Amino acid sequence: MKANGDDEPARLLDPVDRVSEILFGLIMAVTILGSLSVATAGTEEMRTVTAAALGCNLAWGLVDAVMYLVRTATGRARNRTFAKAILRAEGEVAHRLLLRALPEHIASLVGPAESEGMRRSLPGLQLDGRPLLRARDYIESIGVFAFVVVATFPVALPFVVMTSPAPALHVSQAIAVVMLFLAGLALGRYAGYARPVLPGLAMAVFGVVLIAAVKALGG
């Protein structure tokens, strides 16, 4: 997940962040629900495991939301410190520091003249006096929490509406594989793949392997 600097993102969590949080919640739910032994499980065991999956994802969603704020604040603080170091430096030293702050594919295009122009524009960014965390960051952290938690419900629903553990587990696993495929498809489209269905299929295969691994470990 990205840690924002002193820039304001155009959208509330980019597609990679959104899909990643859904994947985290989904994989955790599949792992916990897959630990249910269909041979010996009864209604009470189904409810216990479902509650455990929901509770675990609630806890993970809260932790991930807090860590999102920590990463965002840390990223902004680091960017400000780095910008001040660039302002204090001169010549070749300032150029090297600025290149370190840029993505590699952009840094390769920046020469001393361009970096000096960037350095001179830094005072206009008002590095001091602005809070490290803003209202938008808290809203985004709530979004992180929501994506992790919401991902649990589709795979947990069969255990709520069905009484037999074996069919419920199979339906839950099928839903998980479909959701993983859709998540991979979304990432493939965002990345600009000519055939985004391929990362979707790869993610679905990953889900099948994960489910098989859970079963092999005693699930």
KESELO-198377 format. One record per residue: residue number from 1; residue in one letter; x, y, z of N, C-alpha, C in turn. Coordinates in steps of 0.1 Angstrom, whole numbers, plus 2048, in hexadecimal, padded with zeros to 3 digits. Atoms other than C-alpha are relative to their C-alpha. Layout:
N
ATOM  nr rest n_xx n_yy n_zz ca_xx ca_yy ca_zz c_xx c_yy c_zz
ATOM NUM    A    X    Y    Z     X     Y     Z    X    Y    Z
...
This chain:
219
ATOM  nr rest n_xx n_yy n_zz ca_xx ca_yy ca_zz c_xx c_yy c_zz
ATOM   1    M  808  7F4  800   800   800   800  809  80C  800
ATOM   2    K  7F8  7F4  801   80D   822   7F7  7FF  809  80D
ATOM   3    A  800  7F6  7F5   817   83C   811  801  80D  7F9
ATOM   4    N  801  7F4  807   80D   85E   805  80B  80A  805
ATOM   5    G  7F8  7F5  7FB   825   87B   806  7F7  80D  802
ATOM   6    D  808  7F4  7FF   819   8A0   805  7F7  802  7F4
ATOM   7    D  808  7FF  80B   804   899   7E7  7F2  7FC  804
ATOM   8    E  80E  804  7FD   7DE   895   7E6  7FC  7F7  7F5
ATOM   9    P  804  80A  80A   7D3   876   7D3  7F3  804  7FA
ATOM  10    A  80C  7FB  807   7B8   87C   7B9  7F4  7F7  804
ATOM  11    R  80B  808  7FD   7A3   85F   7C5  802  7FA  80E
ATOM  12    L  800  806  7F3   79A   84E   7E6  806  7F2  7FF
ATOM  13    L  7F9  80D  802   7B3   831   7E6  801  7FD  7F1
ATOM  14    D  7FF  803  80E   7C1   828   7C4  7FC  7F1  7FF
ATOM  15    P  804  80D  802   7B6   807   7B4  808  7F5  806
ATOM  16    V  7F7  80A  7FA   7D4   7F4   7C0  7FE  7FF  80F
ATOM  17    D  803  800  7F2   7CD   7FE   7E4  7F3  7F9  803
ATOM  18    R  80D  805  7FD   7A9   7F5   7E2  800  7F1  7FE
ATOM  19    V  7FF  80E  803   7AF   7D3   7D2  808  7F9  80A
ATOM  20    S  7F7  807  7F6   7CC   7CB   7EA  7F8  7FE  80D
ATOM  21    E  807  802  7F4   7B6   7D1   808  7F5  7F6  7FF
ATOM  22    I  80A  80B  802   79A   7BB   7FA  807  7F3  800
ATOM  23    L  7F9  80D  801   7B4   7A0   7F3  805  7FC  80E
ATOM  24    F  7FC  803  7F2   7C2   7A2   817  7F4  7FA  808
ATOM  25    G  80C  805  7F8   79F   79E   826  7FB  7F3  7FB
ATOM  26    L  805  80D  806   795   783   80D  808  7F4  804
ATOM  27    I  7F7  80B  7FD   7B4   76E   812  7FF  7FC  80E
ATOM  28    M  800  803  7F2   7B2   770   837  7F3  7F9  803
ATOM  29    A  80D  807  7FE   78D   766   837  800  7F2  7FB
ATOM  30    V  800  80D  806   793   749   81F  809  7F7  809
ATOM  31    T  7F7  808  7F8   7B0   73D   835  7F9  7FB  80D
ATOM  32    I  807  803  7F4   79B   73E   855  7F4  7F6  7FE
ATOM  33    L  80C  809  803   77B   72F   846  805  7F3  7FB
ATOM  34    G  7FB  80C  806   790   715   834  805  7F6  80B
ATOM  35    S  7FC  808  7F5   79B   708   856  7F5  7F8  806
ATOM  36    L  80C  807  7FB   778   6FB   85D  800  7F2  7FA
ATOM  37    S  800  80E  804   777   6D5   85C  7F2  7FC  7FD
ATOM  38    V  80E  803  804   758   6CC   848  7FC  7F2  805
ATOM  39    A  803  80E  7FB   75A   6A8   855  7FA  800  80E
ATOM  40    T  804  800  7F2   754   6B1   879  7F8  80D  804
ATOM  41    A  806  7F4  7FD   746   6D4   878  7F1  800  801
ATOM  42    G  80E  7FE  7FE   723   6DC   885  7FC  80E  7FE
ATOM  43    T  805  7F2  801   70E   6FB   885  808  80A  809
ATOM  44    E  7F8  7F7  7F6   720   709   8A4  80E  802  7FB
ATOM  45    E  7F2  7FE  805   742   703   895  800  80A  7F4
ATOM  46    M  801  7F7  80B   737   715   875  7FF  80E  804
ATOM  47    R  801  7F2  7FA   72C   733   889  80C  805  806
ATOM  48    T  7F3  7FC  7F9   74C   733   89D  80A  805  7F6
ATOM  49    V  7F6  7FD  80A   762   732   87E  7FC  80D  7F8
ATOM  50    T  805  7F4  807   74D   74D   86C  802  80C  809
ATOM  51    A  7FE  7F5  7F7   74E   763   88A  80F  803  802
ATOM  52    A  7F1  7FE  800   774   75E   88C  805  807  7F4
ATOM  53    A  7FC  7F9  80C   778   768   868  7FC  80F  800
ATOM  54    L  804  7F2  800   764   787   86C  807  808  80B
ATOM  55    G  7F8  7F9  7F5   775   790   88D  80E  803  7FC
ATOM  56    C  7F2  7FE  804   797   78B   87F  802  80A  7F5
ATOM  57    N  800  7F6  80A   790   7A0   861  7FD  80E  805
ATOM  58    L  802  7F3  7F9   782   7BC   877  80D  805  806
ATOM  59    A  7F4  7FD  7F9   7A2   7BB   88B  80B  804  7F6
ATOM  60    W  7F6  7FD  80A   7B8   7BA   86C  7FD  80D  7F9
ATOM  61    G  804  7F4  806   7A4   7D6   85C  804  80C  808
ATOM  62    L  7FD  7F5  7F7   7A9   7EC   87A  810  802  800
ATOM  63    V  7F1  7FE  800   7CF   7E5   87B  805  806  7F3
ATOM  64    D  7FC  7FB  80D   7D2   7EB   856  7FD  80F  7FE
ATOM  65    A  804  7F2  801   7BF   80C   859  80A  809  808
ATOM  66    V  7F7  7F8  7F8   7D6   818   875  80E  800  7F9
ATOM  67    M  7F3  800  806   7F5   80D   862  800  809  7F3
ATOM  68    Y  801  7F7  80C   7E8   820   843  803  80E  805
ATOM  69    L  7FE  7F2  7FB   7E8   840   858  80F  801  804
ATOM  70    V  7F2  800  7FC   80B   837   866  809  802  7F4
ATOM  71    R  7F8  800  80C   819   831   843  7FF  80E  7FA
ATOM  72    T  803  7F3  806   809   851   836  808  80B  807
ATOM  73    A  7F9  7F6  7F8   817   867   853  80F  7FE  7FE
ATOM  74    T  7F2  802  801   839   857   851  805  804  7F2
ATOM  75    G  7FC  7FD  80E   83B   85B   82B  801  80F  7FE
ATOM  76    R  800  7F2  801   832   880   82E  80B  806  808
ATOM  77    A  7F5  7FB  7F8   84B   886   84A  80D  7FE  7F9
ATOM  78    R  7F4  803  807   866   875   836  802  809  7F4
ATOM  79    N  7FF  7F8  80B   85E   889   817  804  80E  804
ATOM  80    R  7FD  7F2  7FC   860   8AA   82A  80E  801  805
ATOM  81    T  7F2  800  7FC   881   8A0   83A  809  800  7F4
ATOM  82    F  7F8  801  80C   88F   897   818  800  80D  7F9
ATOM  83    A  800  7F3  808   883   8B7   808  808  80B  807
ATOM  84    K  7F8  7F6  7F8   893   8CC   824  80F  7FD  7FD
ATOM  85    A  7F2  803  803   8B4   8B9   81E  804  804  7F2
ATOM  86    I  7FD  7FB  80D   8B2   8C1   7F9  801  80F  7FF
ATOM  87    L  7FF  7F2  7FF   8AC   8E5   801  80D  805  806
ATOM  88    R  7F3  7FC  7FA   8CB   8E7   817  80C  7FD  7F7
ATOM  89    A  7F4  804  809   8E1   8D6   7FD  801  809  7F4
ATOM  90    E  7FE  7F8  80C   8EF   8E5   7DE  807  7F8  7F5
ATOM  91    G  7F9  806  80B   8FC   8DB   7BC  7FD  7F1  7FE
ATOM  92    E  801  80F  803   903   8B6   7B6  7FA  7F9  80C
ATOM  93    V  806  807  7F5   8F9   8AC   7D9  7F1  801  800
ATOM  94    A  80E  7FE  801   8D7   8BB   7D5  7FA  7F8  7F5
ATOM  95    H  805  807  80C   8D3   8AB   7B3  7FF  7F1  804
ATOM  96    R  800  80E  7FD   8DC   888   7C1  7F4  7FD  80A
ATOM  97    L  80A  802  7F6   8C4   88C   7DF  7F2  801  7F9
ATOM  98    L  80D  7FF  807   8A7   897   7C8  7FE  7F3  7F7
ATOM  99    L  802  80C  808   8AD   879   7B1  7FC  7F5  808
ATOM 100    R  804  80B  7F7   8AB   862   7CE  7F1  801  804
ATOM 101    A  80E  7FF  7FC   889   870   7D6  7F6  7FD  7F5
ATOM 102    L  808  802  80B   87C   86A   7B3  7FF  7F1  7FC
ATOM 103    P  800  80E  805   870   849   7A4  80B  7FE  7F5
ATOM 104    E  7F4  803  808   88C   838   790  7FD  804  7F1
ATOM 105    H  803  7FD  80E   87A   83C   76E  7FF  80F  7FD
ATOM 106    I  801  7F2  802   876   861   774  80E  806  802
ATOM 107    A  7F3  7FB  7FC   898   867   784  80A  7FF  7F4
ATOM 108    S  7F7  802  80C   8A9   85A   764  7FE  80B  7F6
ATOM 109    L  803  7F6  80A   899   877   751  804  80E  805
ATOM 110    V  7FE  7F3  7FA   8A3   893   769  80F  803  800
ATOM 111    G  7F2  7FC  800   8C3   8A6   764  802  80B  80B
ATOM 112    P  7FD  7F6  7F6   8D4   8C0   77A  7F7  80D  7FF
ATOM 113    A  809  7F4  802   8C0   8DD   76B  7F2  7FE  805
ATOM 114    E  80D  803  7FC   89F   8CC   771  7FF  7FF  80F
ATOM 115    S  800  802  7F2   8A8   8C2   794  802  80D  808
ATOM 116    E  7FF  7F3  7F9   8B3   8E5   79D  7F3  808  7FF
ATOM 117    G  80D  7FA  800   892   8F2   791  7F6  7FB  80A
ATOM 118    M  809  806  7F6   880   8D9   7A7  804  805  80E
ATOM 119    R  7FB  7FC  7F3   896   8E2   7C4  7FB  80F  804
ATOM 120    R  804  7F2  7FE   88E   907   7C0  7F1  802  803
ATOM 121    S  80F  800  7FE   868   8FF   7C0  7FC  7FA  80E
ATOM 122    L  803  807  7F4   86A   8EC   7E1  7FA  80A  80B
ATOM 123    P  805  7F7  7F5   865   90B   7F8  7F1  803  7FE
ATOM 124    G  80E  7FD  803   843   911   7E7  7F7  7F5  805
ATOM 125    L  809  80C  7FC   836   8EF   7F4  7FB  802  80E
ATOM 126    Q  804  7FE  7F3   832   8FC   817  801  7F3  808
ATOM 127    L  7FD  80D  7FA   842   8DE   827  7FC  800  80F
ATOM 128    D  803  7FF  7F2   83C   8EA   84B  7F2  806  802
ATOM 129    G  80D  7FA  7FD   81C   8F2   85C  7F4  7F8  7FC
ATOM 130    R  80B  808  804   806   8D8   84C  800  7F3  808
ATOM 131    P  800  80C  7F8   7FB   8BA   860  804  7F4  7F7
ATOM 132    L  7FC  80C  808   809   898   856  7F4  7F8  7FC
ATOM 133    L  80D  808  804   7E6   889   856  7F5  80A  7FE
ATOM 134    R  80B  7F7  803   7C8   89A   847  7F3  7F8  800
ATOM 135    A  80D  806  7FF   7A3   893   846  7FF  7F5  7F5
ATOM 136    R  801  80A  80B   7A6   880   825  807  7F3  804
ATOM 137    D  7F9  80C  7FC   7BF   868   834  7F8  7F8  80A
ATOM 138    Y  809  808  7F7   7A7   85E   850  7F5  7FA  7F8
ATOM 139    I  80B  806  808   78C   859   836  805  7F4  7F9
ATOM 140    E  7FA  80B  807   7A3   843   822  803  7F4  809
ATOM 141    S  7FD  80B  7F7   7AD   82F   841  7F3  7F9  803
ATOM 142    I  80C  807  7FE   788   828   847  7FC  7F8  7F3
ATOM 143    G  802  808  80C   786   81D   822  809  7F3  801
ATOM 144    V  7F8  80C  7FF   7A3   805   829  7FA  7F6  809
ATOM 145    F  808  808  7F7   790   7F7   847  7F4  7F9  7F9
ATOM 146    A  80C  805  806   771   7F3   833  803  7F5  7F5
ATOM 147    F  7FD  80A  80A   781   7E1   816  804  7F2  805
ATOM 148    V  7FC  80D  7FA   791   7C7   82C  7F5  7F9  806
ATOM 149    V  80C  807  7F9   771   7C0   840  7F6  7FC  7F6
ATOM 150    V  80B  803  80A   759   7C1   822  804  7F3  7F8
ATOM 151    A  7FC  80C  808   76E   7A6   810  7FD  7F3  807
ATOM 152    T  803  80C  7F8   765   78E   82C  7F2  7FB  7FD
ATOM 153    F  80E  804  800   740   78E   828  7FC  7F7  7F4
ATOM 154    P  804  80A  80B   73C   77D   805  804  7F2  803
ATOM 155    V  7FB  80E  7FD   751   75F   810  7FA  7FB  80D
ATOM 156    A  806  804  7F4   741   75E   832  7F1  7FD  7FF
ATOM 157    L  80F  800  801   71D   761   826  7FB  7F1  7FF
ATOM 158    P  805  80D  801   719   73C   81C  7FF  7F9  80E
ATOM 159    F  801  806  7F3   720   732   840  7F5  805  809
ATOM 160    V  80C  7FA  7F9   704   749   84C  7F3  7FB  7FB
ATOM 161    V  80D  804  806   6E9   73E   833  7FF  7F1  7FE
ATOM 162    M  801  80F  803   6F2   719   82F  802  7F9  80E
ATOM 163    T  7FF  807  7F4   6EF   6FF   84A  80A  7F5  800
ATOM 164    S  7F6  80B  802   706   6E4   83C  80E  806  7FE
ATOM 165    P  7F3  7FA  802   72B   6EC   840  807  7FD  7F3
ATOM 166    A  7F9  804  80D   738   6D9   821  7FC  809  7F5
ATOM 167    P  804  7F7  80B   722   6EB   807  804  80F  803
ATOM 168    A  7FD  7F2  7FC   727   70C   81A  80F  803  7FD
ATOM 169    L  7F2  7FE  803   74D   708   818  803  800  7F1
ATOM 170    H  7FD  800  80F   74D   6FF   7F3  7FB  80D  7F9
ATOM 171    V  805  7F3  805   737   71D   7EB  809  80C  804
ATOM 172    S  7F7  7F5  7FB   74D   734   800  80D  800  7F8
ATOM 173    Q  7F3  800  808   76C   728   7EE  7FE  804  7F2
ATOM 174    A  803  7FC  80E   75C   72C   7CC  7FF  810  7FF
ATOM 175    I  802  7F1  800   752   750   7D5  80E  807  802
ATOM 176    A  7F2  7FB  7FE   776   756   7E1  808  800  7F3
ATOM 177    V  7F8  801  80D   785   74A   7C0  7FB  80A  7F6
ATOM 178    V  806  7F6  809   76D   760   7AC  804  80E  804
ATOM 179    M  7FB  7F3  7FB   776   77E   7C2  80E  803  7FD
ATOM 180    L  7F1  7FE  804   79B   778   7BD  802  802  7F2
ATOM 181    F  7FF  7FE  80E   796   775   798  7FC  80F  7FC
ATOM 182    L  804  7F2  803   783   797   797  80B  80A  805
ATOM 183    A  7F6  7F7  7FB   79E   7A7   7AD  80C  800  7F7
ATOM 184    G  7F5  800  809   7BA   79B   796  7FC  806  7F2
ATOM 185    L  805  7FA  80C   7A5   7A6   778  801  810  801
ATOM 186    A  800  7F2  7FE   7A2   7C9   787  80E  805  800
ATOM 187    L  7F2  7FC  7FF   7C8   7CB   78E  806  7FF  7F1
ATOM 188    G  7FB  801  80E   7CF   7BF   76A  7FB  80C  7F7
ATOM 189    R  806  7F5  808   7B8   7DA   75B  807  80D  805
ATOM 190    Y  7F9  7F4  7FB   7C8   7F5   772  80E  801  7FB
ATOM 191    A  7F2  800  804   7EB   7EA   768  801  802  7F1
ATOM 192    G  800  7FE  80E   7E1   7EC   743  804  7F4  7F8
ATOM 193    Y  7FD  80C  807   7E6   7C8   73A  7F7  7FE  7F4
ATOM 194    A  808  802  80C   7DA   7BF   717  7F5  7F6  803
ATOM 195    R  80A  80B  7FD   7C9   7A0   725  7FF  800  810
ATOM 196    P  801  7FF  7F2   7BF   7A9   749  7FA  7F3  806
ATOM 197    V  805  80D  7FB   7AE   787   74C  80B  7F7  805
ATOM 198    L  7F5  809  7FC   7D0   777   750  804  802  80F
ATOM 199    P  7FE  7FF  7F2   7D8   787   772  7F4  7FC  808
ATOM 200    G  80C  804  7F9   7B4   780   77B  801  7F1  803
ATOM 201    L  7FF  80E  7FF   7B9   75B   774  80C  7FC  809
ATOM 202    A  7F5  803  7F7   7DB   75B   786  7FC  802  80E
ATOM 203    M  805  7FD  7F2   7CA   76A   7A5  7F7  7F5  804
ATOM 204    A  809  80B  7FD   7AF   74F   7A3  808  7F3  803
ATOM 205    V  7F8  80C  7FE   7C9   734   7A0  807  801  80E
ATOM 206    F  7FA  7FD  7F2   7DA   743   7BF  7F6  7FC  80B
ATOM 207    G  80A  803  7F6   7B9   740   7D1  7FE  7F1  801
ATOM 208    V  802  80F  800   7B5   71B   7C7  80C  7FA  808
ATOM 209    V  7F4  805  7F9   7D9   714   7D3  7FF  803  80F
ATOM 210    L  802  7FD  7F2   7D2   726   7F4  7F7  7F7  807
ATOM 211    I  80A  809  7FA   7B3   712   7FA  805  7F2  802
ATOM 212    A  7FA  80D  7FF   7C5   6F2   7F2  80B  7FF  80B
ATOM 213    A  7F6  800  7F5   7E1   6FB   80A  7FA  800  80D
ATOM 214    V  807  800  7F3   7C9   702   826  7FB  7F2  803
ATOM 215    K  805  80E  7FE   7B9   6E0   821  80B  7F7  803
ATOM 216    A  7F5  809  7FD   7DB   6CF   820  806  802  80E
ATOM 217    L  7FB  7FE  7F2   7E4   6DF   841  7F6  7FD  80A
ATOM 218    G  809  805  7F6   7C6   6D1   851  7F3  807  800
ATOM 219    G  80C  7F8  801   7AA   6E9   847  7F4  7F7  7FC
